[in-house]
Amino acid sequence: MITSFATPSEMTADIDTSNRLNPVRIIWQIGAILALWPLIKAIPGLPYAGQVYMFFSVLLATWFLRRDGETWRDLGLRWAERRGGVLKGAGMVVAIFALSIMMNAFVQFALLPALGLPVERTLPDVSTLTLYLIMIGIIWTTNAFGEEMVFRGFLMSRFSTLFGGTRFAWILAAFAQSVIFGLGHAYQGTAGIVVTGFVGLVFGLSYLLSKRNLWPVIIAHGLINTIGMTVLHLQATGAMGTPVS
């Protein structure tokens, strides 16, 4: 299901850029993905606009890939061929999960207060079982799969090619997509932008450490959000701690 870690030599080697796309074409593709959000958000009364955006972003990115002779497998949506790859990939999921939790805690309890920014985030309503189950479905579709495929897969690959296709270009691409990822969560307020931006950076760098395999970040993303939503649901129903307001 998941490939193994990159070796030190593989991590320091430059990425092959022999099939580099035209920069104008890359910029147009990135711009089209980003421009889709305000267009969908402008539709009055549209429920779950963010999820609708991710659905159509995956479709648009898939179309771009087909035109360029690529597939999602080329960007990391591929299975491991050896049992050892599965075990190492599972370890990578645990590592991503732990790093994301630590980054989230650092940003919320250290960085935001130090910058004098509000810590509060606007979170979804999961006060009923129906709302909770809907959110779990969203988490494992448009969030875990959609966001990782578009941000860590498609956008990172395009940014890295635009920046030159080297190892350093991939690192720059991880930072670029994390900024966009954070701004895409502006509905959660300033805290949401900063927190998701830093977590997006963890996902992006982890994608590189996973030899550009999307499965570890997809699974870690889904698990993190599932646990978070479960805690919110239990709090909202009074089953754990104080209900959230």
Accessible surface in RSA format (square Angstrom, percent):
REM  Atomic radii and reference values for relative SASA: ProtOr
REM  Chains: A
REM  Algorithm: Lee & Richards
REM  Probe-radius: 1.40
REM  Slices: 20
REM RES _ NUM      All-atoms   Total-Side   Main-Chain    Non-polar    All polar
REM                ABS   REL    ABS   REL    ABS   REL    ABS   REL    ABS   REL
RES MET A   1    74.03  38.3  64.75  42.9   9.28  22.1  39.48  33.6  34.55  45.8
RES ILE A   2     1.01   0.6   1.01   0.8   0.00   0.0   1.01   0.7   0.00   0.0
RES THR A   3    27.80  19.8  23.35  23.7   4.45  10.6  25.41  34.1   2.39   3.6
RES SER A   4    30.07  25.4  27.64  36.9   2.43   5.6   9.17  19.5  20.90  29.3
RES PHE A   5    87.18  43.6  79.23  49.1   7.95  20.7  79.57  48.2   7.60  21.8
RES ALA A   6    14.93  13.7   4.54   7.0  10.39  23.6   4.68   6.6  10.25  27.1
RES THR A   7    65.96  46.9  62.76  63.6   3.20   7.6  64.33  86.4   1.63   2.5
RES PRO A   8   107.77  78.5 104.47  95.2   3.30  12.0 107.58  88.8   0.19   1.2
RES SER A   9    80.19  67.8  68.24  91.1  11.95  27.5  54.49 116.0  25.70  36.0
RES GLU A  10    82.25  47.2  65.88  49.8  16.37  39.0  36.64  70.9  45.61  37.2
RES MET A  11    71.17  36.9  59.36  39.3  11.81  28.1  53.18  45.2  18.00  23.8
RES THR A  12    89.53  63.7  71.01  72.0  18.52  44.1  56.17  75.4  33.36  50.4
RES ALA A  13    52.38  48.2  41.85  64.6  10.53  24.0  51.16  72.0   1.22   3.2
RES ASP A  14    99.93  70.0  74.62  74.3  25.31  59.9  22.66  53.3  77.27  77.1
RES ILE A  15    46.21  26.3  39.45  29.4   6.76  16.3  41.50  29.9   4.71  12.8
RES ASP A  16   114.20  80.0  83.46  83.1  30.74  72.7  46.50 109.4  67.70  67.5
RES THR A  17    39.73  28.3  27.24  27.6  12.49  29.8   9.19  12.3  30.54  46.2
RES SER A  18    88.67  74.9  46.79  62.4  41.88  96.5  50.75 108.1  37.92  53.1
RES ASN A  19   135.16  93.2 112.36 108.6  22.80  54.9  40.05  96.4  95.11  91.9
RES ARG A  20   122.12  51.3  93.43  47.6  28.69  68.3  33.47  45.7  88.65  53.7
RES LEU A  21    35.28  19.6  30.72  22.0   4.56  11.5  33.23  23.3   2.05   5.5
RES ASN A  22    88.11  60.8  77.12  74.5  10.99  26.5  26.45  63.7  61.65  59.6
RES PRO A  23    71.87  52.4  71.87  65.5   0.00   0.0  71.87  59.3   0.00   0.0
RES VAL A  24   114.38  75.3 112.86 102.2   1.51   3.6 113.59  98.7   0.78   2.1
RES ARG A  25    78.73  33.1  73.19  37.3   5.54  13.2  29.45  40.2  49.28  29.9
RES ILE A  26     0.48   0.3   0.48   0.4   0.00   0.0   0.48   0.3   0.00   0.0
RES ILE A  27   103.06  58.6 100.03  74.5   3.03   7.3 101.50  73.1   1.56   4.2
RES TRP A  28   140.10  56.2 132.26  64.0   7.84  18.4 109.55  58.4  30.55  49.6
RES GLN A  29     1.87   1.0   1.87   1.4   0.00   0.0   0.13   0.3   1.74   1.3
RES ILE A  30    12.34   7.0  12.34   9.2   0.00   0.0  12.34   8.9   0.00   0.0
RES GLY A  31    32.91  40.6   0.00   N/A  32.91  40.6  30.30  83.1   2.61   5.8
RES ALA A  32    25.39  23.3  12.79  19.7  12.60  28.7  20.84  29.3   4.55  12.1
RES ILE A  33     0.10   0.1   0.10   0.1   0.00   0.0   0.10   0.1   0.00   0.0
RES LEU A  34    65.24  36.3  56.37  40.3   8.87  22.3  58.75  41.3   6.49  17.5
RES ALA A  35    49.74  45.7  43.97  67.8   5.78  13.1  49.21  69.3   0.53   1.4
RES LEU A  36    33.75  18.8  33.64  24.1   0.12   0.3  33.75  23.7   0.00   0.0
RES TRP A  37    66.07  26.5  66.07  32.0   0.00   0.0  52.80  28.2  13.27  21.5
RES PRO A  38    74.75  54.5  67.55  61.6   7.20  26.2  70.08  57.9   4.67  29.0
RES LEU A  39   121.55  67.7 113.41  81.1   8.14  20.5 114.32  80.3   7.23  19.5
RES ILE A  40    12.75   7.3  12.16   9.1   0.60   1.4  12.75   9.2   0.00   0.0
RES LYS A  41   131.39  64.1 112.51  69.0  18.88  45.0  64.30  57.9  67.09  71.5
RES ALA A  42    77.86  71.6  47.73  73.7  30.13  68.5  59.74  84.1  18.12  48.0
RES ILE A  43    86.53  49.2  79.39  59.1   7.14  17.2  81.18  58.5   5.36  14.5
RES PRO A  44   125.48  91.4  98.84  90.1  26.64  96.8 109.34  90.3  16.14 100.3
RES GLY A  45    81.79 100.9   0.00   N/A  81.79 100.9  45.83 125.8  35.96  80.5
RES LEU A  46    55.02  30.6  34.48  24.7  20.53  51.6  37.12  26.1  17.89  48.2
RES PRO A  47    89.00  64.9  76.20  69.5  12.81  46.6  86.81  71.7   2.19  13.6
RES TYR A  48   102.99  48.1  85.69  48.8  17.30  45.0  77.54  58.3  25.45  31.4
RES ALA A  49    22.60  20.8  18.01  27.8   4.59  10.4  18.01  25.4   4.59  12.2
RES GLY A  50    27.43  33.8   0.00   N/A  27.43  33.8  21.61  59.3   5.82  13.0
RES GLN A  51    43.74  24.5  42.63  31.2   1.11   2.6  11.13  23.7  32.61  24.7
RES VAL A  52    39.89  26.2  36.85  33.4   3.04   7.3  39.79  34.6   0.11   0.3
RES TYR A  53    17.16   8.0  17.16   9.8   0.00   0.0  13.15   9.9   4.00   4.9
RES MET A  54    10.51   5.4  10.39   6.9   0.13   0.3   6.39   5.4   4.13   5.5
RES PHE A  55   111.06  55.6 107.30  66.5   3.76   9.8 110.76  67.2   0.30   0.8
RES PHE A  56    95.59  47.8  93.85  58.1   1.74   4.5  93.85  56.9   1.74   5.0
RES SER A  57     0.00   0.0   0.00   0.0   0.00   0.0   0.00   0.0   0.00   0.0
RES VAL A  58    29.96  19.7  29.96  27.1   0.00   0.0  29.96  26.0   0.00   0.0
RES LEU A  59    89.12  49.6  82.97  59.4   6.15  15.5  83.51  58.6   5.62  15.1
RES LEU A  60    42.02  23.4  37.93  27.1   4.09  10.3  41.65  29.3   0.37   1.0
RES ALA A  61     0.00   0.0   0.00   0.0   0.00   0.0   0.00   0.0   0.00   0.0
RES THR A  62    41.42  29.5  41.42  42.0   0.00   0.0  37.77  50.7   3.65   5.5
RES TRP A  63   120.63  48.4 118.67  57.4   1.96   4.6  96.99  51.7  23.64  38.3
RES PHE A  64     1.42   0.7   1.42   0.9   0.00   0.0   1.42   0.9   0.00   0.0
RES LEU A  65     1.54   0.9   1.54   1.1   0.00   0.0   1.54   1.1   0.00   0.0
RES ARG A  66   181.40  76.2 159.44  81.3  21.97  52.3  40.81  55.8 140.59  85.2
RES ARG A  67   129.37  54.3  93.58  47.7  35.79  85.2  27.34  37.4 102.04  61.8
RES ASP A  68    29.59  20.7   1.72   1.7  27.86  65.9   7.65  18.0  21.93  21.9
RES GLY A  69    69.68  85.9   0.00   N/A  69.68  85.9  37.83 103.8  31.85  71.3
RES GLU A  70    43.23  24.8  40.01  30.3   3.22   7.7  18.68  36.1  24.55  20.0
RES THR A  71    77.76  55.3  72.83  73.8   4.93  11.8  73.61  98.9   4.15   6.3
RES TRP A  72    30.71  12.3  28.38  13.7   2.34   5.5  27.34  14.6   3.38   5.5
RES ARG A  73   123.96  52.0 119.89  61.1   4.07   9.7  49.93  68.2  74.03  44.9
RES ASP A  74    83.36  58.4  56.54  56.3  26.82  63.4  21.23  50.0  62.13  62.0
RES LEU A  75    10.90   6.1   9.44   6.8   1.46   3.7  10.90   7.7   0.00   0.0
RES GLY A  76     0.00   0.0   0.00   N/A   0.00   0.0   0.00   0.0   0.00   0.0
RES LEU A  77    47.79  26.6  33.99  24.3  13.81  34.7  33.99  23.9  13.81  37.2
RES ARG A  78    49.76  20.9  48.95  25.0   0.81   1.9  18.13  24.8  31.63  19.2
RES TRP A  79   149.57  60.0 145.36  70.4   4.21   9.9 116.08  61.9  33.49  54.3
RES ALA A  80    20.02  18.4   1.20   1.8  18.82  42.8   2.15   3.0  17.86  47.3
RES GLU A  81   156.41  89.8 114.27  86.5  42.14 100.3  51.66  99.9 104.75  85.5
RES ARG A  82   196.51  82.5 187.26  95.5   9.25  22.0  66.09  90.3 130.42  79.0
RES ARG A  83   201.22  84.5 186.93  95.3  14.30  34.0  67.65  92.4 133.58  81.0
RES GLY A  84    35.05  43.2   0.00   N/A  35.05  43.2  29.28  80.3   5.77  12.9
RES GLY A  85     8.19  10.1   0.00   N/A   8.19  10.1   5.15  14.1   3.03   6.8
RES VAL A  86    52.34  34.4  52.31  47.4   0.03   0.1  52.31  45.4   0.03   0.1
RES LEU A  87   120.90  67.3 111.32  79.6   9.59  24.1 111.87  78.6   9.03  24.3
RES LYS A  88   109.02  53.2 103.77  63.7   5.25  12.5  56.10  50.5  52.93  56.4
RES GLY A  89     0.61   0.7   0.00   N/A   0.61   0.7   0.61   1.7   0.00   0.0
RES ALA A  90    47.73  43.9  44.35  68.4   3.38   7.7  46.82  65.9   0.92   2.4
RES GLY A  91    34.83  43.0   0.00   N/A  34.83  43.0  28.80  79.0   6.03  13.5
RES MET A  92     8.31   4.3   8.31   5.5   0.00   0.0   6.36   5.4   1.96   2.6
RES VAL A  93    11.81   7.8  11.81  10.7   0.00   0.0  11.81  10.3   0.00   0.0
RES VAL A  94   102.72  67.6 100.67  91.1   2.05   4.9 102.57  89.1   0.15   0.4
RES ALA A  95    40.08  36.8  32.21  49.7   7.87  17.9  39.82  56.1   0.26   0.7
RES ILE A  96     0.12   0.1   0.12   0.1   0.00   0.0   0.12   0.1   0.00   0.0
RES PHE A  97    54.69  27.4  54.69  33.9   0.00   0.0  54.69  33.2   0.00   0.0
RES ALA A  98    43.89  40.4  38.87  60.0   5.02  11.4  43.89  61.8   0.00   0.0
RES LEU A  99    83.50  46.5  81.61  58.4   1.89   4.7  81.61  57.3   1.89   5.1
RES SER A 100     1.96   1.7   1.05   1.4   0.91   2.1   1.24   2.6   0.72   1.0
RES ILE A 101    79.02  45.0  78.39  58.4   0.62   1.5  78.41  56.5   0.61   1.6
RES MET A 102   113.82  58.9 106.67  70.6   7.15  17.0  68.16  57.9  45.66  60.5
RES MET A 103    47.57  24.6  43.73  28.9   3.83   9.1  46.11  39.2   1.45   1.9
RES ASN A 104    35.13  24.2  35.13  33.9   0.00   0.0   5.91  14.2  29.22  28.2
RES ALA A 105    41.66  38.3  37.72  58.2   3.94   9.0  40.11  56.5   1.55   4.1
RES PHE A 106   105.32  52.7  98.13  60.8   7.19  18.7 104.79  63.5   0.53   1.5
RES VAL A 107     0.08   0.1   0.08   0.1   0.00   0.0   0.08   0.1   0.00   0.0
RES GLN A 108    35.34  19.8  35.16  25.7   0.18   0.4   0.00   0.0  35.34  26.8
RES PHE A 109   154.57  77.3 130.45  80.8  24.12  62.8 132.17  80.1  22.40  64.1
RES ALA A 110    46.13  42.4  35.23  54.4  10.90  24.8  42.21  59.4   3.92  10.4
RES LEU A 111    38.66  21.5  36.74  26.3   1.92   4.8  38.66  27.2   0.00   0.0
RES LEU A 112     0.00   0.0   0.00   0.0   0.00   0.0   0.00   0.0   0.00   0.0
RES PRO A 113    69.03  50.3  44.85  40.9  24.17  87.9  51.70  42.7  17.33 107.7
RES ALA A 114    85.75  78.8  42.58  65.7  43.17  98.2  54.52  76.8  31.23  82.7
RES LEU A 115   106.69  59.4  78.64  56.3  28.05  70.5  83.64  58.7  23.05  62.0
RES GLY A 116    66.23  81.7   0.00   N/A  66.23  81.7  35.29  96.8  30.94  69.3
RES LEU A 117    57.15  31.8  50.64  36.2   6.51  16.4  51.55  36.2   5.60  15.1
RES PRO A 118    75.07  54.7  63.58  58.0  11.49  41.8  74.44  61.5   0.63   3.9
RES VAL A 119    51.81  34.1  47.86  43.3   3.94   9.5  47.86  41.6   3.94  10.7
RES GLU A 120   137.51  78.9 122.47  92.7  15.04  35.8  75.83 146.7  61.68  50.4
RES ARG A 121    58.33  24.5  33.96  17.3  24.37  58.0   9.58  13.1  48.75  29.5
RES THR A 122    87.97  62.6  79.43  80.5   8.54  20.3  56.60  76.0  31.37  47.4
RES LEU A 123    79.11  44.1  54.40  38.9  24.71  62.1  55.15  38.7  23.96  64.5
RES PRO A 124    48.70  35.5  28.40  25.9  20.31  73.8  40.37  33.3   8.33  51.8
RES ASP A 125    91.43  64.0  73.07  72.7  18.36  43.4  42.59 100.2  48.84  48.7
RES VAL A 126     3.21   2.1   1.77   1.6   1.44   3.5   1.77   1.5   1.44   3.9
RES SER A 127    47.31  40.0  37.04  49.4  10.27  23.7  25.47  54.2  21.84  30.6
RES THR A 128    67.68  48.1  63.11  64.0   4.57  10.9  64.95  87.2   2.73   4.1
RES LEU A 129   113.26  63.1 107.15  76.7   6.11  15.4 107.15  75.2   6.11  16.5
RES THR A 130    91.01  64.7  87.60  88.8   3.42   8.1  52.82  70.9  38.20  57.7
RES LEU A 131    57.10  31.8  55.17  39.5   1.93   4.9  55.19  38.8   1.91   5.1
RES TYR A 132    33.28  15.5  33.28  18.9   0.00   0.0  17.44  13.1  15.84  19.5
RES LEU A 133   102.41  57.0  93.30  66.8   9.11  22.9  93.62  65.8   8.79  23.6
RES ILE A 134    71.19  40.5  62.15  46.3   9.05  21.8  69.42  50.0   1.77   4.8
RES MET A 135    27.09  14.0  27.09  17.9   0.00   0.0  18.94  16.1   8.16  10.8
RES ILE A 136    35.47  20.2  35.35  26.3   0.13   0.3  35.35  25.5   0.13   0.3
RES GLY A 137    37.04  45.7   0.00   N/A  37.04  45.7  36.21  99.4   0.83   1.9
RES ILE A 138    19.38  11.0  18.12  13.5   1.25   3.0  18.69  13.5   0.68   1.9
RES ILE A 139     1.69   1.0   1.69   1.3   0.00   0.0   1.69   1.2   0.00   0.0
RES TRP A 140    78.62  31.6  74.39  36.0   4.23   9.9  66.63  35.5  11.99  19.5
RES THR A 141    80.06  56.9  72.84  73.8   7.22  17.2  71.03  95.4   9.03  13.6
RES THR A 142    22.77  16.2  20.71  21.0   2.06   4.9  22.68  30.5   0.09   0.1
RES ASN A 143    21.13  14.6  21.13  20.4   0.00   0.0   0.00   0.0  21.13  20.4
RES ALA A 144     0.00   0.0   0.00   0.0   0.00   0.0   0.00   0.0   0.00   0.0
RES PHE A 145    64.35  32.2  64.35  39.9   0.00   0.0  64.35  39.0   0.00   0.0
RES GLY A 146     3.80   4.7   0.00   N/A   3.80   4.7   3.59   9.9   0.21   0.5
RES GLU A 147    16.56   9.5  16.56  12.5   0.00   0.0   0.35   0.7  16.21  13.2
RES GLU A 148     0.00   0.0   0.00   0.0   0.00   0.0   0.00   0.0   0.00   0.0
RES MET A 149    18.26   9.5  18.26  12.1   0.00   0.0  11.17   9.5   7.09   9.4
RES VAL A 150     0.00   0.0   0.00   0.0   0.00   0.0   0.00   0.0   0.00   0.0
RES PHE A 151    12.79   6.4  12.79   7.9   0.00   0.0  12.79   7.8   0.00   0.0
RES ARG A 152     0.00   0.0   0.00   0.0   0.00   0.0   0.00   0.0   0.00   0.0
RES GLY A 153     0.00   0.0   0.00   N/A   0.00   0.0   0.00   0.0   0.00   0.0
RES PHE A 154     0.00   0.0   0.00   0.0   0.00   0.0   0.00   0.0   0.00   0.0
RES LEU A 155     0.33   0.2   0.33   0.2   0.00   0.0   0.33   0.2   0.00   0.0
RES MET A 156     0.00   0.0   0.00   0.0   0.00   0.0   0.00   0.0   0.00   0.0
RES SER A 157     7.65   6.5   7.16   9.6   0.49   1.1   7.26  15.5   0.39   0.5
RES ARG A 158     4.26   1.8   4.26   2.2   0.00   0.0   0.02   0.0   4.24   2.6
RES PHE A 159    22.94  11.5  22.94  14.2   0.00   0.0  22.94  13.9   0.00   0.0
RES SER A 160     1.50   1.3   1.50   2.0   0.00   0.0   0.00   0.0   1.50   2.1
RES THR A 161    28.44  20.2  26.03  26.4   2.42   5.8   4.83   6.5  23.61  35.7
RES LEU A 162    55.16  30.7  30.47  21.8  24.69  62.1  31.86  22.4  23.29  62.7
RES PHE A 163    83.68  41.9  52.20  32.3  31.49  81.9  59.17  35.9  24.51  70.2
RES GLY A 164    21.12  26.0   0.00   N/A  21.12  26.0  18.79  51.6   2.33   5.2
RES GLY A 165     3.21   4.0   0.00   N/A   3.21   4.0   3.21   8.8   0.00   0.0
RES THR A 166    52.36  37.2  52.36  53.1   0.00   0.0  44.55  59.8   7.80  11.8
RES ARG A 167    97.47  40.9  96.30  49.1   1.18   2.8  15.42  21.1  82.05  49.7
RES PHE A 168   129.46  64.8 127.83  79.2   1.63   4.2 127.89  77.5   1.57   4.5
RES ALA A 169     1.13   1.0   0.37   0.6   0.77   1.7   0.99   1.4   0.14   0.4
RES TRP A 170    14.79   5.9  14.79   7.2   0.00   0.0  14.13   7.5   0.66   1.1
RES ILE A 171    47.87  27.2  47.87  35.7   0.00   0.0  47.87  34.5   0.00   0.0
RES LEU A 172    71.44  39.8  69.05  49.4   2.40   6.0  69.05  48.5   2.40   6.4
RES ALA A 173     0.00   0.0   0.00   0.0   0.00   0.0   0.00   0.0   0.00   0.0
RES ALA A 174     0.00   0.0   0.00   0.0   0.00   0.0   0.00   0.0   0.00   0.0
RES PHE A 175    98.49  49.3  98.34  60.9   0.15   0.4  98.49  59.7   0.00   0.0
RES ALA A 176    23.86  21.9  13.48  20.8  10.38  23.6  22.30  31.4   1.56   4.1
RES GLN A 177     0.00   0.0   0.00   0.0   0.00   0.0   0.00   0.0   0.00   0.0
RES SER A 178     7.57   6.4   7.44   9.9   0.13   0.3   0.27   0.6   7.30  10.2
RES VAL A 179    92.35  60.8  84.38  76.4   7.98  19.2  91.12  79.2   1.24   3.4
RES ILE A 180    34.39  19.6  32.80  24.4   1.59   3.8  33.27  24.0   1.12   3.0
RES PHE A 181     7.00   3.5   6.79   4.2   0.21   0.5   6.80   4.1   0.20   0.6
RES GLY A 182     1.29   1.6   0.00   N/A   1.29   1.6   1.29   3.5   0.00   0.0
RES LEU A 183   106.31  59.2  96.65  69.1   9.67  24.3  96.87  68.0   9.44  25.4
RES GLY A 184    35.73  44.1   0.00   N/A  35.73  44.1  22.50  61.7  13.23  29.6
RES HIS A 185    21.90  12.0  21.90  15.2   0.00   0.0   9.31   9.6  12.59  14.6
RES ALA A 186    54.40  50.0  41.28  63.7  13.12  29.9  41.53  58.5  12.87  34.1
RES TYR A 187   136.32  63.6 109.83  62.5  26.49  68.9  97.56  73.3  38.76  47.8
RES GLN A 188    16.05   9.0  15.57  11.4   0.49   1.2   0.00   0.0  16.05  12.2
RES GLY A 189    31.01  38.2   0.00   N/A  31.01  38.2  30.40  83.4   0.62   1.4
RES THR A 190    58.66  41.7  51.08  51.8   7.58  18.1  18.09  24.3  40.56  61.3
RES ALA A 191     0.14   0.1   0.00   0.0   0.14   0.3   0.00   0.0   0.14   0.4
RES GLY A 192     0.00   0.0   0.00   N/A   0.00   0.0   0.00   0.0   0.00   0.0
RES ILE A 193    48.63  27.7  47.49  35.4   1.14   2.7  47.49  34.2   1.14   3.1
RES VAL A 194    28.57  18.8  23.47  21.2   5.10  12.3  28.56  24.8   0.01   0.0
RES VAL A 195     1.85   1.2   1.75   1.6   0.10   0.3   1.78   1.6   0.07   0.2
RES THR A 196    14.00  10.0  13.59  13.8   0.41   1.0  14.00  18.8   0.00   0.0
RES GLY A 197    12.36  15.2   0.00   N/A  12.36  15.2  11.42  31.3   0.94   2.1
RES PHE A 198    68.88  34.5  67.00  41.5   1.89   4.9  68.67  41.6   0.22   0.6
RES VAL A 199    17.68  11.6  17.68  16.0   0.00   0.0  17.68  15.4   0.00   0.0
RES GLY A 200     0.00   0.0   0.00   N/A   0.00   0.0   0.00   0.0   0.00   0.0
RES LEU A 201    24.31  13.5  24.31  17.4   0.00   0.0  24.31  17.1   0.00   0.0
RES VAL A 202    14.61   9.6  11.95  10.8   2.66   6.4  14.37  12.5   0.23   0.6
RES PHE A 203     4.05   2.0   4.05   2.5   0.00   0.0   4.05   2.5   0.00   0.0
RES GLY A 204     0.00   0.0   0.00   N/A   0.00   0.0   0.00   0.0   0.00   0.0
RES LEU A 205    62.28  34.7  61.57  44.0   0.71   1.8  61.67  43.3   0.61   1.6
RES SER A 206     2.54   2.1   2.33   3.1   0.21   0.5   0.03   0.1   2.51   3.5
RES TYR A 207     0.99   0.5   0.99   0.6   0.00   0.0   0.00   0.0   0.99   1.2
RES LEU A 208    34.10  19.0  24.87  17.8   9.23  23.2  25.40  17.8   8.71  23.4
RES LEU A 209    69.15  38.5  68.13  48.7   1.02   2.6  68.14  47.9   1.01   2.7
RES SER A 210     1.92   1.6   0.64   0.9   1.27   2.9   1.92   4.1   0.00   0.0
RES LYS A 211    73.10  35.7  60.31  37.0  12.78  30.4  36.21  32.6  36.89  39.3
RES ARG A 212    74.94  31.5  74.55  38.0   0.39   0.9   8.65  11.8  66.30  40.2
RES ASN A 213     0.00   0.0   0.00   0.0   0.00   0.0   0.00   0.0   0.00   0.0
RES LEU A 214     0.00   0.0   0.00   0.0   0.00   0.0   0.00   0.0   0.00   0.0
RES TRP A 215    30.25  12.1  30.25  14.6   0.00   0.0  29.99  16.0   0.26   0.4
RES PRO A 216     0.24   0.2   0.24   0.2   0.00   0.0   0.24   0.2   0.00   0.0
RES VAL A 217     0.00   0.0   0.00   0.0   0.00   0.0   0.00   0.0   0.00   0.0
RES ILE A 218     0.76   0.4   0.76   0.6   0.00   0.0   0.76   0.5   0.00   0.0
RES ILE A 219    32.73  18.6  32.73  24.4   0.00   0.0  32.73  23.6   0.00   0.0
RES ALA A 220     0.00   0.0   0.00   0.0   0.00   0.0   0.00   0.0   0.00   0.0
RES HIS A 221     8.12   4.4   8.12   5.6   0.00   0.0   1.46   1.5   6.66   7.7
RES GLY A 222     0.00   0.0   0.00   N/A   0.00   0.0   0.00   0.0   0.00   0.0
RES LEU A 223    69.47  38.7  69.47  49.7   0.00   0.0  69.47  48.8   0.00   0.0
RES ILE A 224    26.96  15.3  23.13  17.2   3.82   9.2  23.31  16.8   3.65   9.9
RES ASN A 225    38.80  26.8  34.89  33.7   3.92   9.4   7.03  16.9  31.78  30.7
RES THR A 226    31.29  22.3  31.29  31.7   0.00   0.0  31.29  42.0   0.00   0.0
RES ILE A 227    88.89  50.6  87.37  65.1   1.52   3.7  88.89  64.0   0.00   0.0
RES GLY A 228    30.74  37.9   0.00   N/A  30.74  37.9  29.33  80.5   1.41   3.2
RES MET A 229    23.84  12.3  23.84  15.8   0.00   0.0  23.84  20.3   0.00   0.0
RES THR A 230    41.86  29.8  41.86  42.4   0.00   0.0  38.02  51.1   3.84   5.8
RES VAL A 231    52.04  34.2  52.04  47.1   0.00   0.0  52.04  45.2   0.00   0.0
RES LEU A 232    19.65  10.9  19.65  14.1   0.00   0.0  19.65  13.8   0.00   0.0
RES HIS A 233    23.48  12.8  23.48  16.3   0.00   0.0   9.14   9.4  14.35  16.7
RES LEU A 234    55.96  31.2  55.96  40.0   0.00   0.0  55.96  39.3   0.00   0.0
RES GLN A 235    44.56  24.9  44.56  32.6   0.00   0.0   0.00   0.0  44.56  33.8
RES ALA A 236    26.14  24.0   5.71   8.8  20.43  46.5   6.44   9.1  19.70  52.2
RES THR A 237    70.18  49.9  32.28  32.7  37.91  90.3  38.16  51.3  32.02  48.4
RES GLY A 238    45.82  56.5   0.00   N/A  45.82  56.5  16.80  46.1  29.02  65.0
RES ALA A 239    76.06  69.9  33.02  51.0  43.04  97.9  44.67  62.9  31.39  83.2
RES MET A 240    82.92  42.9  77.15  51.1   5.77  13.7  70.85  60.2  12.07  16.0
RES GLY A 241    65.49  80.8   0.00   N/A  65.49  80.8  38.85 106.6  26.63  59.7
RES THR A 242   112.57  80.1 100.13 101.5  12.44  29.6  65.30  87.7  47.27  71.5
RES PRO A 243    69.69  50.8  57.66  52.6  12.03  43.7  57.66  47.6  12.03  74.8
RES VAL A 244    72.81  47.9  50.87  46.0  21.94  52.9  56.79  49.3  16.02  43.4
RES SER A 245   160.17 135.3  85.93 114.7  74.23 171.0  86.58 184.4  73.59 103.1
END  Absolute sums over single chains surface
CHAIN  1 A    12421.2      10227.2       2194.0       8836.7       3584.5
END  Absolute sums over all chains
TOTAL         12421.2      10227.2       2194.0       8836.7       3584.5
